[in-house]
Amino acid sequence: MELTIKEGANGIHTLIVFNPGEWLENGSNHIQTFLTAAFATIPNPENRNVKSIYDLKKVFEQLEAYGRDYFVVFAHVDQNSGIFSECKGGLLESLAGLTSFKNRVLGLQKSRSRDNLNQFERCFGFLPALVEGSDPKSITDIGKGDKCTYLKIGEYSYSAIKFALQDYRDRVSENVSENKHGFIESISFQGGKFDGQTITFSRELNTLIGIRGSGKSSILEAVRYVLGLTAQMDKDYKDSLVKNVFGSGGKATLNVVDKYGKHYFVSRIFGEQINVLNESGNDLNINPISLFDGVQYFGQKDLSGSTDHENSLLEKLISGKIGQPSNLDSFVSELVGNVERLLDVSKIPQQMPTANGRSYYTANRT
């Protein structure tokens, strides 16, 4: 929600994002309770730009008293009703010691002044994420703006967004990074063990976490089966997993995006051939592996039983980014030689007698 906080001539427009699982629970609306208190003596608080009775410090104190999770983004910070425009003088400095301010402020919206950012960092010792916003006056205006902010998140949830803003150097960007490789966007099931379910993947690293028997290998083997990859080891076990997932007449469909951004649908009914359709629904009659730059498949036993040199396996996984194995071998040899020389030096006795019988002691230095 957007709250106008009583500060400065116009008030400060502040976006407060509440964890819905904590603020809206068991039929209780703690957000509304907070708002009722924030506008306790003000008539028609629903009117636009009506200021609450709380100043910045009081807002954080009241929100913290609920013991529920939330975070704050200051809106259009350089304009009227922005924190930099309204907080003149030493007001920002007075908030520097407020722990909740540092912990809860995760974003500054529409920041355009480097001087203001420097002032913020001097006062608080950190800079939050710099984000954009559409500042809509109606539902239809949501998302309309000159600039965008993109968040890298693993799911559509409050926790994922909060984490992205906290890790903004790696998860907040003004642009979507260019796609340079094909990837599986999702897998959908019809019939069988996962009937009606769709699992969405990232185009980068995906991790399936679960207890034994929760279905991690089942999903991996379903992907392998739809792509037509042959199981090299433990074939009977893997085939039984696939049969269990698909059942009789079950079907799985991969939504695949190639490195040019084109979408394809790769589907397979258990026991039948693979179909590859383009976005128009035309059957291309091609091998689905051709949609990728290269596919490497390793089950658990494939990895543990691999006879490949570790460098060779790593080379396959990261496509030639570690250089030639011979380069690595030369560095290892150099390191071994240096260690051997250090060990030889350590053998020098600490006590060295002189010709006249006196002894001198040397201090070992590392």
N, C-alpha and C positions, 0 to 999 in steps of 0.2 A: 504494500500500500504506500501511497505518497502522503506524508504528513508535513504540514507547515509548522515549523517549530518557532516559538516566540524568541526571536533574536534579531537584532538590527531593525532597520526601518520597514522592511518588507517580509521578514520572517525567512527561514531557511527551508527550502524544499528538500525533503529527505525521503529516500526510498527505504522502507523497512521490509525485509524479506523474512517471513516467519516459517519455522519448520512446522508444516501442517500436522504432522503426526503428534506434536507436543502441544500446540496451541489450540488445535481443534480435536478434542478427544472425549469420548464417552458422552457426546452430545453437548459438551461445554465449549463455549466460544470465548477463550481468554483474550483474543484480539479485540473483540467488542468491549470486553470489560476494561481493557486498557484505554480504548478510545473514549469510552464514557467518562473515565476519570480525567483524560487529557483535555476534554471540552466541557468539564463539569459546570462551569458558570457562563458558558457562551451560548447564546441563542442561535438557532439555525446553523449548527456546526457543519452541515452537509454542503454549505455554499463553498464555492471555489475560493481558495487562498485564505480562508478563515484560519487565523493562527491559534494554535493550542495554548493552554495556560502554562505549559512546560517550556523551560529553556533547554538548551542542549544538555547540560549536566543533569538536569532533572529527568529528561527523557531516558538517558542511559541508566540512571539510578532506578527508575520505575520499571524499566524493562528487565533489568537484572534481578529485581525482586521476585519476578515470576519464576525464576530458575529454569527457564525454557530457552531453547536455542533459537537464535535469530542472527541476522547480520544487516549491515547498513551500507547503502550507496548514496553518496551526496549527489543531488541532481544539478545539472547545468551550473557547475561550480563557479564559473567566471562571470556569469550573467546576474541580473537582478534576482534576488531570492536564492542565489548560490552562496555557498559557505564563504568563499573568498570575498565576494562583494559585500556581504552583510557582517562578517566578522572582522571589523577593523580594529586597529590598536592591538591591545594585548590579550584579546579574547582567546585566540588560538593557543597562545602560550599558557593561559590559565587552564586549558584542558589537557596539557601535556602530561600531567600526573594522573589522569583518569585512566586506570587500567582497562576498564570496559571499552573505552574509546579505541584504544590500540588493538584490542582483541576483536572488536565487532565491526570496525570500519574496513570493508574489503574492496571498496571501489569509489572512484571519482569519475563522474560522468561529464562528458563534453569538456574536458580540460584542454585549454588552448594556450595557457600562459606558463612559460617555463619559470618565470619569477615566482608565481604562486606555488608551483610544485616545489621549488627550492625552499620556500618559506614553510610549507607543510612538512617537508623532510627535516628541516632544522628544528621545528617544534616537537615533532613526534618521533624522529629517528627512523622513520620508514616511509615508504610510498606504497599505497595499495594499487590494485589493478586500475588501469585507465580504460574506461569503457565508454561506448556510445549508447545512444538511445533515441527512440523515435518521438518521445514526449507527446503522445497522442492526446487529443481532446475528445476522442470518441473511439469506440471499439474498432471501427473501420480504419482508423489511422494507425493502428498498431503495426509496427514493423516498417513504417514509411519514414525514411530519413536519409540524409546525405551520406552518412558513414555507418558502417556496421562493425560489430564486435563478434568474433567467432570463439566459442568455447569448445575445447576438446573434453568430452565427457564420456563415461562408459555406460551411462544409463540416464534416462530422463527423470531426475529426482532432485530434491532439495540438496541432499548430501553431495551429489555429484557436482552440482553447480557451485556450492560453497567451496568444495575442494579445488575446483578449477580456478576460482578467483584467488584462493590462497596460494596456489602454485602457478601464478599468472605468467611467469617467465616462460613456462613450457606449455601452458594450456589456454592462454588468451592471445588472440592475434587479430590484426586488422584484415588479414586476408586468409583465404583457404589455401593451404599449401598445394602445389601442383602434384597431381597424381602421376607417378612414373612407372607404375606396374599394375598388372591385373590383380584383382582380388575377389574373394567371395563376400558379397554383401550380406547374404542371409541364406538360411536353409529352412524350407517349409515342408511339413509332413502331412500326408493324407492317408489315413488308415494306419494300422500298426500301433506300436507302443507310444509314439509321440503324436498321435492323430490330432490335427487341428493346431499344432504348435508351430511357431516361427521363431527361430533363433537368429538374432541380428549380430553380425560381426563388425569389428573395426577393420579398416583397410591396413592397419598396422599389426601390432601384437595382440593376440587374443589368448586368454588363459581360462581354462575350464577347471574350476575348483570344486571338489565334492568328496564325500566319503566313498569307500569301496562299494561298488554296485550302484552308484548314483546315476550312471549313464555317460560318464566322460568318454570312455572308449567307444560306446555305442554311437555317439555323435561323430567322432573321428572316423569310425569305420563306415558310417553312412555316407559321409563326404567322399571317402575313398571309393566306395562302391559306385556312387553316382558319376564320379569322374572316370571310372573304368580302370583305376589303378589296381595292379595285381598284388596280392599279399605275398611277400617273399618268405616270411617265417610265420609259424603258428597258424597256418592257413585254415585248418579245421575250426579252430577256436574263433577266428575272425569271421569266417563264413557263418558260424552259428550266431554270432552277435548280430550280423546283418539280417539274418532270417528272423531273429527275435524282434528287431526294430521294425522291419517292414511288415511282418506277418504275411498272410495270404493276400496278394494283390495290392499291398501297400505301395505308396509312391512318395518320393522325395524330390524336391525341386530346389536347385541352387540358383540364386540370383547373382549373376557374375558381371563384373564391370571390368572391361579391358583397360589398358593404359591410355587409350584415347577417350575414355569416358563413356563408351558405348555399352549398353546393357544387353545381356543375353540370359536366357533361361535354360538351364541344363536340368533335365528331369529323367527319372528312371523308375519304372515299375519293377518290383522285384521279379527277377527271372527273365526280364525282357531287355531290349536294346536301349541304348541311350539316345535321347532326343535333344538337339540343340536348336533353340529358336531365337531369332533376333527380336528387336523391340516391336516389329510389325507382325510378329507371330509366324514368320516364314521359317520352315524347317531347313537348316543350312547343311545338314548331312556332313558335319565335320567332327573331328575328334575334339572334345572339350579342352584337352590339354593345350591345344593351339591358341586358346584365348589368353594364356599366360606366357610369361617369359621363360618359365621353367617351374616344375613342381617337384619337390622332394618330399617323400613320405617315409616316416619312421614310426613304427609302433614301439612299445616299450621293449619288447624282446628284440626288435630290429636294432635298437641302439645298443642294448647290453651285449648282443651277440655279434656286433659289427667287427670285422677284421680290419676296417679302414684305419689308417693312422689318424690320430686326433686332428691333425692339421688338415688332412684331406676332408674329413667330415665338416670341420669348421668352414673350409673353403666352399663347400657345397651350399652351406646354409647362408653365407653372406656374400656369395657371388663374386669372389676374387678381390675382396677389399683388404685382405691381410697381406698381400704380396706373395712372393715366391717362397716356398718352404726353405729353400737354400738360404735366403736372407735370415730367416729365423734361426737356422742351425748355426750360422756364423756368429750371431749374437750370443747364443747359448755357449758356444765354444769359448768366446771371449770372456764371458762371465765365469765359466769354470776355471779358466786360466788365472783370472784375478783372485778368485777365492783361494786357489792353491798357493799363490804367492803370499797371500795374507797368512795362511796357515804356516808357511815356512818361516815367516818373520816371527810368529808367535813362539817358535821353538828356541829363539835366542834366549839364553839364560838371563834371568834378572840380575843375578850377582856375578860380576866379572872381576876376577882377581887381577891385580897388577903385578909387575915384576918384583916390586919391593915387599910384596906380601899384603899390601893393603887391599881392601875390597871397596868397590864403588857400587852403588845401587841405582838402577835406572827405573824411571817411572814409565809404565805402559800407557800409551795414549791411543785412543781410537779415533 
